[in-house]
Amino acid sequence: MLSMFGIFKIFSQKNLDSNKVGLKLLYLGIFLLATAPSIAAFILLISLLLSKNNNPINYIKEKTNKVFIIVSLLMILSCTYNYFDTTNFINNEIKNLAWVSLINWIPFFWFFWGFQPYLVGEKERKTVAKLLIIGTIPVFISGFLQYFYEVTGPFEIFKGLIIWYQRPISMTDGLTGPFNNANYAGAWLTLVWPFSVYYFILNKKKYKKLITGIICLLFIFSILLTNSRNSWIGMLISLQIMFGFEKIALLIPLMLIFFAILTFLISILPSSIRDSLLNFMPINIFNNFPDNSISFNEAYPRLEIWKFSVENIFKRPFLGWGGGSFPIVYESLKGKWIGHPHNIIFEIAFNYGILTALLLSSKIFQYLYKFYKSIADSTLLKNSEKKRNLIFEKAWFSSILFITFSHLFDMQYFDLRISIITWILLSGMKAALF
């Protein structure tokens, strides 16, 4: 593992060129991302300015960026149209919000391109993985203090520049640590988790195996305590990818079917049995499963939200309702506030139109498939060294596959940490395909 001394040593060398300085700033930003996202974002922005890919003209010329350019133009067109469209009954409420919402997307298309020169090398991506693990250690500490010792916040320093939420544990929440809610914490822990597995496999010395084994256990325990079903499934799928990649195409549908059956079986258990089982499992786990005494819509509210999303996407299919519009539309028509559609494709289509959603999601899935295919082809190699390096590529693939899969059922994207690391992982995936 990279020691704290090693982190400072990275920045101690003299006569560095701008690209090397940018790479070291990327490392520092990654290290701080989980605990100080605002500061990390500023550092990463400087890293981007020092990147070889910081020229807008070159960005436009790069053929792989054409889809992102088209998507950006469609988003801007959507904001412009909805700003002046008097037929949009929520026009006055989202005029400015729609423009602000572009910050969640357009700058990250630059992230995707700008970080690629830093992440072409496997060595550099492994350093990123190490720093993600080290930067997550404070999340463990704060989460356990919150969960077991009721040390709760929020805690703020630098006039709110850094906020650790540390919310009180309720009967519907799990461990959050510095994150805003348990699903965000679960998403972060689960996307970093495959890298801890990689280093556990890699290290052969007993003391390193012990340290990395303890870190793996901390990840498992913390993910369970977040009470996030997406994260539980993601953790299991990551293990399958790391240890049985060739069967992953079969595993994912089987996992989904198993989880659906488990949800149904637990929902029909008598209350007395459910209460008894609580004594043997983490306190909040059963709150993730519906009670058989409530209606279908109450048990599965996400299906109702998705139904509403699809119906209203087709009411304005071309340019959407405008950025940030979903909660306003939902509250206007349903009388209840829901923050997002719990599906990132529906979110984009609702806000900016179906074409925008299809272009952006299809491009991401295309990169995922190419990365999967490159790993699958490499598994046929007989070179033992290359096969060992392939384990790391599986870890990177596991991480980005989880966060992509997770966004089909929830929306952790609007946490700054999650959006930044998602695009960095995507950038590394694209760089690995060069």
N, C-alpha and C positions, 0 to 999 in steps of 0.2 A: 504493500500500500504506500501511497505517496505521503510522506510525513509533513508536519507543519513546517519544519525546516526546509523541506523540498519546495514548498509553495513559495516561500520568501526567496529561495535561491533562484527560482525561475526568473525573478525580476531584478537580480543583482548583477547581471552581466552588462558589460559596457560595449559601446560601439554597435548598437543594434540598429538594423535598418527598420524602416517604418512597418514593413510587413511582419517582422519578428516582434516588434513592440505591439502591433495589433493583435498578434496571436497570444501574447502574454496577457494583454488586457481581456481577451476572450476568456482565458483561463481564470482570471480574477473575477470576471463577471459571473462565470459559471459557479465558482466557489461561493459567491455571495447571494446567488439567486434565490435560494430557498428562504434565507433569513432576512435579507435586505433587498427586496426586488427593485425598489425605486433607484437605489444606488447602483445596483447591478445593471439595470437598464441603461443608465447614463454611461457607465463604463463600456458596455457593449456597443453603444452608439458611437463612442470614440473609436472602438475597435473597428467598426464598419467603415469609418472615415479613413482609416489607415489601410484598409483592404485593397488588394490589387483590383478588386471588382467594384470600385467606388465611383466609376465614371458613368453618368447617366446615358451617354451616347453608346457606350459599350453594352449597357443593359438593354437598350432598344435593339441593338444589332444581334444580340444573342438569341438564337432561334427558340431555345427552350423557354424564354421569357415571354414569348408572344401571347400565350394564353393568359398570363398574369396581366399583361398590358391591356388586353381586351376586357378582362374581368374588371380591371380598375376603371376603364372608361365606362363600362356598363353601370358600375356602382355610382360613379359621378353623375352619369345621365339619370339614374334612378333618383338620386338626391335632388337634382335640378328639377326634374319633372314633378316630383312630389312637393317640392317647395312652392311651385306655382299652380299646382292642380287644385282647383276649387271643389272638385267632386270628391276628393278624399276628405271624409268627415272628421279625420283627426289631424288635418293639415296644420292647424295652428299650434298643436301640442308638440309636433315633431319637427318643425321647420329647422330649428338649430340642432336638435338632437341627431337628426339624420346625418348632418355634416360631421358632427363629432364622432359618430359611430364608424366613420371611415378609418379612424385611427386604429381600429381593431384589425384592419385588413391590409390596406395599401402599404404602410411602412413594412409590414412583415413580408411582403413579396420581395422587398429589397433585402431584408434579413436573409431570406432563402438564397438569394444570389450572392450577396456580399460575404457570407461566411464560408462559402464553398472553397476558396483557396486555402483557408486555414484547416479545412477538414478533409482534404484529399488524402493525406497520409494516415495510415492506420495508427501510427505512434501518437499523432496529435489527437485522434478520436479516443484512443485509450486514456490519454491524459484527461480529456473532458469527462470520460466515464469515472475515473478516479476522483476527480474534483466534485462530481455530482454526489458520489457516495460520502465523501468527507463533509461536504456542505449540508448533507442530510442528517448528520449526527445531532446537531442542535434540535432538529425536528423531533427525533426520538426523545431527547431529554425533556423538552417542553411538553411533548404529548404525554409522557408518563407522569410528569409532575401534575399535569392537568387532570389526567384520568384517575390516578391512584391517590393523589394528595390534595386534590381540589385547589391547586394553584391556578387561579383564573385571572383573566385580564378584562379588557384589553390593556396591553402595555405599549406605551408610545415613547419614542425618543426623537430628538431633533425636530420637535414641533409637528409630529405626525408623519415625518418622512419615512420612519420605520415603525410599523405597527405589527405586534404579535397579538392576535385576537384572543386565543386561549379561552374560548367561550365555556361557560359552565356546562357540564355534561347533563343533558336532559334525557328523558326516556325515549326520545326519537333520534338522538344524535350519538355519535361516537367520538373517538379521539380526533381533534382538529389541530392541536399544536398551534403554530403561528398562522395557520390558514383560516379563511373566513368560515368554512364549514367542512364537515367530515368528508364529503365527496371530493372536494378539492385536495384535502390532505391525502386521501386514499389514492387519487390519481397520481399525485406526485410520487408517493412511496412506491406505487406499482410500476411506474415507468422507470424508476431508478433500480428497482429490485433485480432485473435480469443482469445488470452489471455486477452486482454483488455475487450473484451465482457464478458468473464468469470468473471472477477473481478467486472464488472458493475452489473452482475446478482447476484453475491455473496453478495455484500455489501448492508446492509439494512439501516444503519444509513444515515441520509439525507446528511451530509457533505461529507461522503465517496461516496455516490451515485452521488453527484454533481461532485466531483473530477474525479471519474472514467468515468462519462458521458462526461465530457469535454475532457478527454483523448481519448475516443471513437470517438468523433467528430473530434479531431485533426487527428486521423488515417484516417477517412473517407475523410476529406478534402485533406489531403496530398496524399492519394492514387489516388483520382480523378485528382489532379494536376500533377501526374507523367505522365499522358497521356498513361498509359500502359493498353492495353486491357486485357492481361492476369491477371493483378492485379485487374481490375474491376470485371471480372468474378469470380476470386478467393474470393474476398470480399463477393460477393453475395452467393457463394456456402458455405462459412464458416458460414454465418448467417443461411442458411438452415440446416446445420449440427447441429448447436447449438440449434436451436429451433424446428427442425422437422426431427431429424435423421432418423426416420423410413422410410421417403420418399426419402432419398438421392439417392437411386438407380434409381429412376424415374427422379429426378431433373436434374442430370448432363446432360443426353442426351437432355432434354428439353431446358436447358440453352444454349447448343451448337447450337441447331436448331434455337432458338430465336436470338442468336447473329449473326448467318449466315444470317438470314432473315433481321435483322436490318442493317447489313453491305451492303446487296444488295439494300435495300430501300434507304438508305442514298446516296449510290453511284449514283443512277439515279435521285436524286433531281437536279433541275436546279441550276446553280451557284448562281443566285440572291437569291433563298430561303436559300441555304446553308450560304450565307454571312449574311442574316438577322438573322438566328438562332444563328450565332456566338455571337450576342449581348446578348444572354440569357444563354450561356453556357461557361465554361472555354475555354480560347482562343485557345488551341491547340487540343481540342477533335476531331474536324472534320478532322484534318490531319491524324487521325487513320483510316479513311475510304477512299476507292479509289474513284477517280473521273471518271465519266462515259465517259470521252473523251479519256482515255488512254487504251492501249491494256490489255488483260487479264494477260499476263506475267508481265507487268509493275504494274498492280493493285495488283497482288498476287505473288510477286517475291519469296516468301517462297516455293510455290508449285514447281517452277522451280528449286530451290535449292534442295528440297527433291527428285525431279526426278533425278537430277544429282547425288545426294548421292547414291540412290538405284542402278542406273546403274553402278557406279564405285565400289560400295561394291561388286557386283557380278563379277567384273573383278578380284578382289583379295579377295575371300570370306573366306579363312581359317585364314590368319594371318594379313590381312589388308595391308594398305599402310605405316603404321608406325605412331607412336604418333606425333601429331601436324602437320600432313601432309595435312589436308583438304584445308586450304587456298592456299598452294603451288600448289596442284593438280588443284584446281579450277582456279587459275590464269593462270596456264600453258595451260589448255585446253579451258578456256573461255575468257582469257584476262582481267579478272576483279578480284579484291581481295574481297573475302568473308571470314570472320573469322571462321565460323563454320556452320554446317548443320541445325542449329535451331531445333535440336531434339537430345536429349542425347543418345538415343539408336542408331540412325544413326551415331552419333559421335564415339561411342565406336566401332561399327561394321566397320566403315570406317578405323579407326586407327588400331584396333587389331583383327578384324575378327568377323564373325557372331556368332560363338560359344561363344566367350567371352561376346558379347553383350547379348545373350540370357541367359547365366548363371547368369550374374550379375543382369539384369533387372528382370528376373523371381524370383530371391531370394528376391529382394526388394518388388515386388508385392505380393509375398507369405506372407511376414511380414505384409504388409498393409492389406491384406485380413484377416489374423488372428486377427489383432488388431480391424478391423471393426467387425468381428464376435464376439469377446469378448465383445465389447460395445453393439452390437445388442442383445446378450444374456442377458446382464446385465440390459437392459431397461425393462425386464420383472419382475425385482425385485420390491418388495413392500416396502422395507426398505427405508424410506425417506432420511436418512443420506447417504446411499450408492448411492441413486439417485442423491443427490446433488454433491457428489464427482464425479459422472459419467459425470457431465457437464464439469469438467476439462479434463477428458479423451477425450471428444468430441472436446474440444479446441485443445488438442495435436494432435488428429487425423486430425482436420481441417488444422492445420499448415503443417503437413507433406504431407497430400493429396494435398494441394495447390502447394507446391514446387515440388512435383512429377509431377503433372498435367502440371505445368508451363514449366517444362523441356521437355515436349513433343512438345512444340511450340517455345521455345527459349532456350538460353543457358546462364543462369546467374551463372552457376556452377563455372566458372573460376574467379569469384570474391571471394577472400579469405574468406570474411565474410559469403557468401552464402554457400560455400562448407563446411566450419567448422560447421555452425549451422545446415545444412542439416544432416550431419552425427551424430551430437549430438541429434537431434530430432529422427533420426532412432535408435540410441542407447537407448534413453529413451523409445521408443516404444517397442523395444525388451525386455528391462528390465521389462516393465510393463506386459509383457506376461509370466514372470516366475511364 
